């Protein structure tokens, strides 16, 4: 581990408890969490925040380069905003849409929406006009809180096209439910003086707590759409709080953990595993507006982050940046590196180059609230290489009748739905406290997603071993048949990423008149490396059956890979790209 750039802590009066010697073992930390909460009581998002205020009011909760907010300050801000929402006429159960990057304002308004019993609809900031219109309409949003511009995307121009006169008339005829729009200026565009601003939403009216049911729907989070259009996943306060506590428990958070991430809080990864998890230990988040590898390392050093949330592409970039600079990473001891299959060199580099000794990886989806499997912080590296984590034990937040799990997985035959034994490959199905009750305003999709016994069909192919660890093998819709033989793209992708110069590999099928389907591999080189298509095809042909060798290998930049917010490739879009690039019908 390198050190030295930031030798002076920016919080000199702080007593640090993050060293390995003082944290204790994984078992010690989990024992402390159980002692602090021996019995689970369903609670709302804002109730957990207020508990943290009573316990640690002056600790930092949200840390940015420019300013930090303590628990007490963030709670007070959220109450001012909650009063403003009520003044605008937003009532319990109504939908409030957010188009916000990882600004502190996201945190404040999110808790404000919780306080009034409304439902939050966080929207992917990468969406464009037609997608934004669809989501606002489908969710029945009555209020939109949006940035004016971010990274060159003009959201107000989209609104001008979707709902002309929105400043005074809301959504108009096109979006009749949308009554108000509130704008957060980001400094990238001239002020729209006729628009209601975020700061004007705050009011100093005295706030009196409103009764909010912890079992009520809290969020509608839209799926990332790896295989089709997005659907609005219903999540309750209790589901979110159980999962967030489960993240702290399964990863054995120490007191005052600090988690850095640039993953967006409109997606469950950054939202649940970061923002909602830290209040259980009086910790803090260090949200980044965008990912930059060197900036990530600088922020970890400057703010003494002890944890980071990463996806494989980020991990590789951080490793490369670490070799080009000097950073004090002495407080960084943990990482959750998830969102896809990672090459073996990632895990080795995190340990040896970054000095991080507690590495976890996991698996989850919006429909299961967030990660529902995770490797243990003290698992051997073989678990990282061969599995996507153990079915998550969440302590008191889990189902005591099911071994303390939040979600239980089984494997079924994709064709018959028959349960399969451990070690056999099939479709993963899920049931438990963390599984969504369904999709908003989409009874057809809900009916398709669940079987007659209430098991959620995940669409993921995998197997479960005798210790409850899951290994993902692809998507049911991503596997294909070449000459009548089934091909699992992950098998080819894992082989390609063993090549020292391959950063990413994604294999998708395209139709073929003779073989039925053939594979196309999108391959991204590591920075500065040059790849040879024929060499890559020989690598596969030497190790795998002939029908598994992709017909085409396309060498592309990382920016050409369409991804979800959690970093998973949107493979149906890659298939469309392949057909276009290869000029096929």
LUMBA-704608 format. One line per 2 residues: number of its first residue (from 1); their letters; for each residue x, y, z of C-alpha. Coordinates in pm, whole numbers. Example, Ala and Ser with C-alpha at 12.3 -4.5 7.8 and 13.67 -1.06 7.14 Angstrom:
# residues 2
1) as) 1230/-450/780  1367/-106/714
# end
This chain:
# residues 585
1) xx) 0/0/0  133/343/-92
3) xx) 98/646/130  197/1004/182
5) xx) -4/1240/-36  -258/1321/234
7) xx) -79/1280/562  -298/1514/772
9) xx) -654/1417/854  -910/1683/757
11) xx) -1095/1608/1083  -818/1647/1344
13) xx) -1054/1618/1644  -1185/1282/1530
15) xx) -1096/961/1714  -1046/702/1444
17) xx) -1161/348/1513  -1098/204/1168
19) xx) -775/15/1217  -790/-360/1190
21) xx) -664/-405/1545  -944/-198/1696
23) xx) -1224/-324/1470  -1201/-683/1585
25) xx) -1292/-990/1384  -1591/-1032/1155
27) xx) -1760/-1234/1430  -1688/-959/1687
29) xx) -1845/-691/1469  -2151/-900/1393
31) xx) -2187/-973/1764  -2184/-597/1831
33) xx) -2456/-539/1572  -2672/-808/1728
35) xx) -2623/-657/2071  -2723/-312/1945
37) xx) -3041/-452/1786  -3147/-781/1947
39) xx) -3500/-770/1800  -3618/-643/1462
41) xx) -3885/-377/1465  -4019/-256/1126
43) xx) -3927/109/1077  -3941/377/812
45) xx) -3639/530/642  -3666/853/839
47) xx) -3717/669/1169  -3379/499/1126
49) xx) -3222/835/1042  -3377/991/1352
51) xx) -3247/704/1567  -2897/781/1438
53) xx) -2949/1150/1520  -3028/1060/1881
55) xx) -2721/835/1904  -2462/1034/1706
57) xx) -2602/1379/1617  -2267/1543/1545
59) xx) -2108/1272/1336  -2071/1337/962
61) xx) -2338/1158/758  -2279/1298/407
63) xx) -1929/1409/312  -1830/1597/-4
65) xx) -1513/1781/-98  -1684/2114/-31
67) xx) -1898/2046/275  -2015/1783/520
69) xx) -2353/1737/686  -2393/1579/1027
71) xx) -2682/1348/1109  -2857/1632/1292
73) xx) -2808/1874/1003  -2935/1632/740
75) xx) -3240/1540/948  -3324/1909/999
77) xx) -3283/1977/625  -3514/1689/541
79) xx) -3779/1826/779  -3768/2169/614
81) xx) -3815/2004/278  -4092/1779/410
83) xx) -4281/2088/525  -4232/2235/179
85) xx) -4371/1922/13  -4680/1939/231
87) xx) -4719/2309/146  -4717/2212/-223
89) xx) -5003/1973/-157  -4817/1643/-184
91) xx) -5010/1383/16  -4927/1036/152
93) xx) -4907/774/-120  -4851/1023/-402
95) xx) -4546/983/-624  -4245/1221/-623
97) xx) -4002/1166/-911  -3633/1255/-877
99) xx) -3389/1319/-1160  -3084/1386/-943
101) xx) -2721/1279/-948  -2535/1201/-623
103) xx) -2582/1547/-475  -2649/1595/-101
105) xx) -2989/1726/-212  -3077/1371/-320
107) xx) -3029/1254/39  -3227/1540/191
109) xx) -3527/1513/-42  -3528/1135/-19
111) xx) -3577/1148/357  -3828/1434/319
113) xx) -4045/1220/90  -4029/943/349
115) xx) -4140/1179/628  -4466/1269/455
117) xx) -4552/911/357  -4520/979/-17
119) xx) -4353/741/-263  -4018/821/-422
121) xx) -3957/748/-792  -3581/787/-855
123) xx) -3516/809/-1231  -3199/722/-1419
125) xx) -3032/1051/-1511  -2911/900/-1840
127) xx) -3267/874/-1970  -3366/1096/-2258
129) xx) -3690/1270/-2350  -3913/979/-2447
131) xx) -3788/765/-2158  -3848/1048/-1913
133) xx) -4199/1102/-2046  -4278/730/-2015
135) xx) -4155/705/-1656  -4333/1020/-1537
137) xx) -4654/899/-1698  -4630/535/-1592
139) xx) -4551/625/-1230  -4830/887/-1202
141) xx) -4578/1131/-1053  -4737/1448/-910
143) xx) -4406/1625/-848  -4076/1616/-1034
145) xx) -3752/1731/-872  -3490/1760/-1144
147) xx) -3149/1907/-1219  -3146/2173/-1489
149) xx) -2840/2024/-1661  -2582/1762/-1577
151) xx) -2282/1663/-1785  -2431/1833/-2088
153) xx) -2777/1675/-2063  -3046/1944/-2064
155) xx) -3341/1817/-1861  -3536/2140/-1886
157) xx) -3521/2127/-2264  -3670/1778/-2241
159) xx) -3950/1916/-2026  -4008/2199/-2272
161) xx) -4074/1934/-2536  -4273/1699/-2314
163) xx) -4486/1957/-2132  -4458/2312/-2267
165) xx) -4529/2567/-1995  -4436/2326/-1716
167) xx) -4310/2612/-1498  -4668/2719/-1431
169) xx) -4889/2443/-1571  -4708/2130/-1458
171) xx) -4741/1841/-1699  -5035/1985/-1890
173) xx) -5243/1758/-2110  -4952/1524/-2179
175) xx) -4882/1447/-1812  -5206/1534/-1632
177) xx) -5091/1395/-1293  -4776/1611/-1282
179) xx) -4870/1923/-1084  -4531/2077/-1003
181) xx) -4167/2078/-1114  -3882/2179/-881
183) xx) -3541/2256/-1033  -3196/2205/-876
185) xx) -2947/2438/-1051  -2615/2260/-1102
187) xx) -2417/2558/-1229  -2400/2417/-1581
189) xx) -2678/2634/-1728  -2826/2984/-1695
191) xx) -3096/3004/-1429  -3450/2947/-1549
193) xx) -3594/3234/-1347  -3955/3127/-1397
195) xx) -3893/2784/-1242  -3945/2687/-877
197) xx) -3601/2612/-733  -3496/2343/-489
199) xx) -3398/2594/-224  -3739/2761/-242
201) xx) -3899/2428/-150  -3757/2459/202
203) xx) -3972/2616/469  -3904/2696/832
205) xx) -4252/2592/938  -4246/2376/1249
207) xx) -4243/2009/1154  -4464/1762/1338
209) xx) -4400/1396/1264  -4666/1228/1053
211) xx) -4768/864/1100  -4615/654/822
213) xx) -4664/278/794  -4327/94/772
215) xx) -4499/-171/559  -4617/86/303
217) xx) -4453/128/-36  -4160/367/-7
219) xx) -3999/357/-352  -4081/264/-707
221) xx) -3745/190/-864  -3744/108/-1232
223) xx) -3553/-191/-1359  -3244/-120/-1562
225) xx) -3378/-307/-1862  -3106/-562/-1942
227) xx) -3358/-763/-2144  -3643/-518/-2218
229) xx) -3835/-205/-2115  -3812/-89/-1752
231) xx) -4072/-191/-1496  -4149/-10/-1169
233) xx) -4045/-231/-876  -4243/-174/-557
235) xx) -4027/-156/-242  -4153/-91/113
237) xx) -3981/91/398  -3938/-235/586
239) xx) -3788/-415/286  -3533/-139/238
241) xx) -3442/-118/607  -3406/-494/645
243) xx) -3182/-508/339  -2973/-209/446
245) xx) -2924/-355/793  -2844/-687/626
247) xx) -2568/-518/428  -2414/-385/749
249) xx) -2448/-724/917  -2330/-954/639
251) xx) -2029/-733/562  -1962/-681/935
253) xx) -1962/-301/949  -1756/-152/1229
255) xx) -1875/155/1415  -1847/471/1201
257) xx) -1784/304/865  -1728/547/577
259) xx) -1836/429/231  -1724/601/-88
261) xx) -1910/539/-414  -1992/699/-747
263) xx) -2259/443/-824  -2585/638/-852
265) xx) -2825/656/-562  -3118/622/-801
267) xx) -3015/257/-826  -3038/8/-538
269) xx) -2662/-56/-525  -2556/294/-417
271) xx) -2888/367/-246  -2923/61/-22
273) xx) -2567/-67/16  -2436/286/71
275) xx) -2681/556/182  -2930/345/377
277) xx) -2677/108/537  -2445/350/720
279) xx) -2696/494/973  -2704/156/1149
281) xx) -2344/215/1262  -2337/594/1272
283) xx) -2125/596/958  -2096/826/659
285) xx) -2121/820/283  -1879/996/49
287) xx) -2084/1018/-272  -1911/1109/-597
289) xx) -2092/1281/-885  -1907/1079/-1147
291) xx) -1648/805/-1158  -1285/896/-1208
293) xx) -1024/649/-1089  -767/900/-967
295) xx) -1037/1114/-803  -1168/802/-628
297) xx) -828/735/-472  -783/1101/-380
299) xx) -1123/1110/-209  -1056/787/-19
301) xx) -734/939/109  -873/1285/183
303) xx) -1188/1168/362  -1040/857/522
305) xx) -1295/625/363  -1285/272/498
307) xx) -1505/112/230  -1589/151/-138
309) xx) -1859/22/-371  -1723/-76/-711
311) xx) -1811/-267/-1025  -1542/-463/-1218
313) xx) -1463/-190/-1471  -1414/58/-1186
315) xx) -1193/-183/-994  -963/-227/-1293
317) xx) -941/148/-1351  -863/215/-983
319) xx) -588/-46/-989  -432/119/-1294
321) xx) -454/463/-1132  -301/339/-807
323) xx) 14/245/-994  48/598/-1129
325) xx) 19/795/-805  80/806/-432
327) xx) -215/798/-194  -269/745/176
329) xx) -508/450/173  -434/339/527
331) xx) -799/361/640  -936/170/340
333) xx) -991/-190/444  -1311/-306/273
335) xx) -1468/-316/-72  -1789/-452/-220
337) xx) -1696/-525/-580  -2008/-642/-755
339) xx) -2219/-588/-1067  -2065/-858/-1288
341) xx) -1801/-1124/-1324  -1453/-993/-1248
343) xx) -1123/-1128/-1380  -905/-1307/-1124
345) xx) -646/-1031/-1140  -897/-786/-990
347) xx) -914/-967/-657  -536/-1011/-645
349) xx) -480/-645/-729  -724/-517/-466
351) xx) -533/-708/-200  -178/-656/-317
353) xx) -187/-312/-482  -453/-135/-275
355) xx) -394/-320/51  -764/-388/103
357) xx) -807/-711/298  -1186/-749/321
359) xx) -1322/-807/-27  -1681/-909/-84
361) xx) -1881/-972/-398  -2248/-1041/-429
363) xx) -2558/-1075/-639  -2895/-908/-634
365) xx) -3153/-724/-838  -3400/-442/-793
367) xx) -3679/-695/-739  -3493/-829/-433
369) xx) -3425/-477/-297  -3045/-500/-343
371) xx) -2776/-765/-290  -2920/-1085/-147
373) xx) -2603/-1291/-164  -2257/-1185/-55
375) xx) -1928/-1351/21  -1812/-1315/380
377) xx) -1538/-1060/446  -1313/-1341/571
379) xx) -1391/-1591/294  -1098/-1746/107
381) xx) -1024/-1600/-237  -1160/-1915/-401
383) xx) -1511/-1803/-306  -1457/-1476/-494
385) xx) -1332/-1661/-798  -1596/-1931/-814
387) xx) -1916/-1786/-662  -2132/-1476/-640
389) xx) -2172/-1502/-267  -2362/-1690/-2
391) xx) -2733/-1643/52  -2717/-1346/284
393) xx) -2761/-1395/658  -2902/-1064/781
395) xx) -2924/-1140/1151  -3238/-1015/1328
397) xx) -3367/-861/1003  -3410/-1205/845
399) xx) -3678/-1469/862  -3612/-1685/1171
401) xx) -3805/-1969/1005  -3559/-1963/716
403) xx) -3222/-1948/886  -3220/-1570/928
405) xx) -3220/-1504/554  -3380/-1206/387
407) xx) -3424/-1394/58  -3404/-1766/-10
409) xx) -3304/-1900/-350  -3383/-2228/-520
411) xx) -3291/-2359/-864  -3562/-2484/-1100
413) xx) -3572/-2641/-1442  -3643/-2346/-1678
415) xx) -3883/-2555/-1881  -4083/-2743/-1618
417) xx) -4033/-2533/-1304  -3928/-2846/-1112
419) xx) -3693/-2782/-819  -3340/-2910/-881
421) xx) -3082/-3038/-634  -2780/-2845/-512
423) xx) -2507/-2835/-774  -2746/-2857/-1068
425) xx) -2784/-2571/-1315  -3117/-2402/-1374
427) xx) -3308/-2079/-1324  -3279/-1910/-986
429) xx) -3608/-1833/-812  -3643/-1623/-497
431) xx) -3881/-1578/-207  -3862/-1387/122
433) xx) -3898/-1057/305  -3678/-880/50
435) xx) -3873/-979/-262  -4098/-717/-422
437) xx) -4474/-767/-414  -4479/-675/-784
439) xx) -4457/-402/-1045  -4642/-71/-1030
441) xx) -4935/-42/-1272  -4825/-360/-1449
443) xx) -5028/-659/-1337  -4934/-854/-1650
445) xx) -4561/-828/-1578  -4623/-915/-1212
447) xx) -4816/-1229/-1310  -4537/-1337/-1544
449) xx) -4266/-1275/-1282  -4408/-1506/-1013
451) xx) -4503/-1871/-1018  -4811/-2018/-852
453) xx) -4624/-2065/-521  -4506/-1704/-507
455) xx) -4146/-1766/-618  -3995/-1480/-819
457) xx) -3848/-1595/-1149  -3518/-1407/-1163
459) xx) -3429/-1495/-1521  -3076/-1576/-1403
461) xx) -2913/-1912/-1466  -2707/-2049/-1181
463) xx) -2641/-2321/-929  -2630/-2338/-550
465) xx) -2377/-2543/-354  -2431/-2721/-23
467) xx) -2308/-2416/173  -2564/-2185/12
469) xx) -2320/-2011/-224  -2458/-1915/-565
471) xx) -2269/-1916/-893  -2426/-1719/-1175
473) xx) -2399/-1863/-1524  -2587/-1604/-1729
475) xx) -2941/-1502/-1813  -3204/-1743/-1937
477) xx) -3261/-1505/-2228  -2887/-1467/-2291
479) xx) -2805/-1835/-2337  -2845/-1950/-2695
481) xx) -2827/-2259/-2913  -2566/-2296/-3183
483) xx) -2627/-2599/-3402  -2865/-2733/-3139
485) xx) -2609/-2707/-2856  -2668/-2469/-2563
487) xx) -2406/-2198/-2513  -2363/-2003/-2188
489) xx) -2198/-1668/-2274  -2038/-1636/-1929
491) xx) -1819/-1938/-1998  -1668/-1762/-2300
493) xx) -1652/-1424/-2125  -1465/-1569/-1828
495) xx) -1211/-1729/-2060  -1156/-1410/-2261
497) xx) -1092/-1205/-1947  -806/-1436/-1850
499) xx) -615/-1268/-2134  -387/-1010/-1976
501) xx) -493/-733/-2215  -870/-789/-2204
503) xx) -1061/-555/-1970  -1416/-662/-2062
505) xx) -1583/-930/-2273  -1953/-962/-2352
507) xx) -2093/-1239/-2573  -2437/-1215/-2735
509) xx) -2620/-1425/-2994  -2734/-1322/-3340
511) xx) -2954/-1526/-3577  -2785/-1754/-3829
513) xx) -2963/-1934/-4109  -2754/-2249/-4083
515) xx) -2668/-2276/-3713  -2978/-2114/-3563
517) xx) -2770/-1871/-3361  -2402/-1782/-3344
519) xx) -2204/-1578/-3096  -2064/-1228/-3124
521) xx) -1802/-1120/-2868  -1763/-752/-2782
523) xx) -1412/-717/-2636  -1263/-411/-2465
525) xx) -884/-384/-2434  -705/-261/-2125
527) xx) -580/100/-2160  -281/115/-2391
529) xx) -313/-248/-2506  -373/-377/-2858
531) xx) -572/-694/-2920  -567/-936/-3212
533) xx) -897/-1099/-3311  -742/-1418/-3441
535) xx) -541/-1462/-3121  -859/-1431/-2914
537) xx) -1043/-1682/-3130  -754/-1927/-3095
539) xx) -764/-1881/-2718  -1129/-1989/-2717
541) xx) -1090/-2265/-2978  -803/-2422/-2781
543) xx) -1010/-2441/-2462  -1377/-2477/-2558
545) xx) -1590/-2680/-2795  -1613/-2555/-3150
547) xx) -1979/-2449/-3126  -1887/-2214/-2841
549) xx) -1634/-2015/-3045  -1794/-1681/-3142
551) xx) -1840/-1631/-3514  -1741/-1265/-3477
553) xx) -1514/-1074/-3238  -1568/-698/-3227
555) xx) -1300/-484/-3066  -1467/-180/-2910
557) xx) -1408/98/-2659  -1560/66/-2312
559) xx) -1793/357/-2392  -1955/146/-2664
561) xx) -2091/-103/-2408  -2441/2/-2296
563) xx) -2475/-72/-1927  -2722/-53/-1645
565) xx) -2660/171/-1345  -2496/-123/-1166
567) xx) -2257/-191/-1454  -2427/-491/-1613
569) xx) -2415/-494/-1992  -2753/-443/-2159
571) xx) -2712/-739/-2387  -3025/-700/-2594
573) xx) -2881/-363/-2705  -2549/-530/-2784
575) xx) -2731/-776/-3009  -2887/-479/-3192
577) xx) -2542/-320/-3222  -2393/-640/-3359
579) xx) -2658/-668/-3629  -2596/-305/-3726
581) xx) -2216/-330/-3727  -2219/-653/-3924
583) xx) -2487/-511/-4159  -2719/-802/-4100
585) x) -3101/-785/-4118
# end
